[in-house]
Amino acid sequence: MARWIEKNLLNRNHTVIFIDPLKLKLPLLNRIYKEMSHPSEMLQSLRNHLKEAVGYLPITPQYNKSTSSAMKYTLNYFLEEYYFKPFAIISYSPGSFGGINASDQLRLVFTKLGASLFHLTSQFLVSTQYLIMTETYSMNCMINE
């Protein structure tokens, strides 16, 4: 799902920085970035990407009626980097509601971090009833472009 979104944004000439929380292998969080005296180069690079971003488009699966723990853990490292920047959420789940619980919880997290919801309907929910993906990240679903 995330790679399909990335591909389509790039095709429309948007700059995309793809951040995969699982590939970051973040250390145990005992201080947020601004409290660290010597953050790693990886954290510095991640912070710079977040600070320079004009907005955020988190893409999350739904696990146990919530966003993924890897996504939430990554978000917790930073704070001011999200201030006043717009965000919209894409969520997906195997059920018929397209990850609405994950999307709702992630919306609350981003709002608490100081980001601004792009629009009240800035949630794109994808359920497996409308989604067929192939190995090449092509996607057929009911989307009006």
C-alpha positions in Angstrom: 0.0 0.0 0.0 2.7 2.5 1.0 4.8 1.9 -2.0 1.8 2.3 -4.3 1.1 5.7 -2.7 4.7 6.7 -3.0 4.8 5.7 -6.7 1.7 7.7 -7.5 3.0 10.8 -5.6 6.3 10.6 -7.4 4.4 10.3 -10.7 2.7 13.6 -9.9 6.1 15.3 -9.2 5.9 15.4 -5.4 9.0 15.0 -3.3 8.6 11.9 -1.1 10.7 10.9 1.8 9.7 7.3 2.6 10.3 6.4 6.2 9.8 2.8 7.2 9.7 2.5 11.0 10.7 -1.2 10.9 13.9 -0.4 9.0 15.0 2.4 11.4 15.7 0.0 14.2 15.3 2.7 16.8 16.9 2.3 20.2 14.8 2.1 23.3 13.1 5.4 23.8 14.2 7.0 27.1 14.5 10.6 25.9 12.9 12.4 23.0 15.2 13.8 20.4 15.4 17.4 21.8 16.5 16.0 25.2 19.4 13.9 23.7 22.9 15.2 24.1 24.4 13.2 21.2 21.7 11.7 18.9 22.8 9.2 16.4 23.4 10.2 12.8 20.3 8.2 11.8 18.2 10.1 14.3 19.7 13.4 13.1 18.9 12.5 9.5 15.3 11.5 10.4 14.8 14.7 12.3 16.0 16.8 9.4 13.6 15.0 7.0 10.7 15.6 9.4 11.7 19.3 10.0 12.0 20.0 6.3 8.8 18.3 5.4 5.8 20.5 4.4 3.4 17.9 5.5 2.9 14.3 6.5 1.0 11.3 5.0 1.2 8.4 7.4 0.1 5.1 6.0 -0.8 2.6 8.7 -2.3 -0.9 9.0 -4.8 -1.5 11.7 -3.6 -3.9 14.5 -6.0 -4.6 17.4 -8.1 -1.6 16.6 -5.1 0.8 16.7 -2.2 2.0 14.6 1.0 -0.1 14.4 3.3 0.1 17.4 6.2 0.7 15.1 4.5 3.9 13.7 3.6 5.2 17.2 7.1 4.4 18.5 8.7 6.4 15.7 6.4 9.4 16.2 7.2 9.5 19.9 10.9 10.5 19.3 10.0 14.0 18.0 7.7 16.9 18.9 8.4 20.3 17.4 9.2 18.8 14.0 5.4 18.3 13.6 4.2 21.7 14.7 1.7 23.4 12.5 2.3 21.1 9.5 -0.7 19.5 7.7 -1.2 15.7 7.7 -3.7 13.3 6.1 -3.9 9.6 7.0 -4.2 6.5 5.0 -5.2 3.4 6.8 -6.0 -0.2 5.8 -7.2 -3.4 7.4 -8.5 -6.8 6.4 -12.0 -5.9 7.7 -14.7 -3.9 6.0 -14.0 -0.6 7.7 -10.6 0.1 6.2 -8.7 0.7 9.5 -10.9 3.5 10.8 -9.9 2.8 14.4 -6.2 3.1 13.5 -6.9 6.2 11.6 -8.8 7.8 14.4 -6.2 7.1 17.0 -3.4 8.3 14.7 -5.3 11.5 14.1 -5.4 12.1 17.8 -1.6 11.4 18.1 -0.7 13.9 15.3 -3.0 16.5 16.8 -1.4 16.1 20.2 2.1 16.5 18.5 1.0 19.8 17.2 0.3 18.9 13.5 -2.7 20.3 11.7 -5.3 18.0 10.2 -5.4 19.0 6.5 -9.2 18.7 6.3 -11.8 17.1 8.5 -12.1 14.3 5.9 -8.4 13.8 5.5 -8.6 10.1 6.1 -8.5 7.6 3.3 -9.7 4.2 4.5 -9.0 1.0 2.4 -10.6 -2.3 3.2 -9.9 -5.6 1.5 -13.3 -5.6 0.0 -12.2 -2.9 -2.5 -8.5 -3.6 -2.6 -6.5 -6.0 -4.8 -2.7 -5.6 -4.8 -0.1 -7.3 -6.9 3.6 -7.9 -6.2 4.5 -4.8 -8.3 2.4 -2.5 -6.1 -0.2 -1.9 -8.7 -3.6 -1.4 -7.2 -7.2 -1.6 -8.3 -9.6 0.0 -6.0 -12.6 2.3 -6.0 -10.8 5.7 -6.1 -12.0 8.7 -7.9 -9.0 10.7 -9.2 
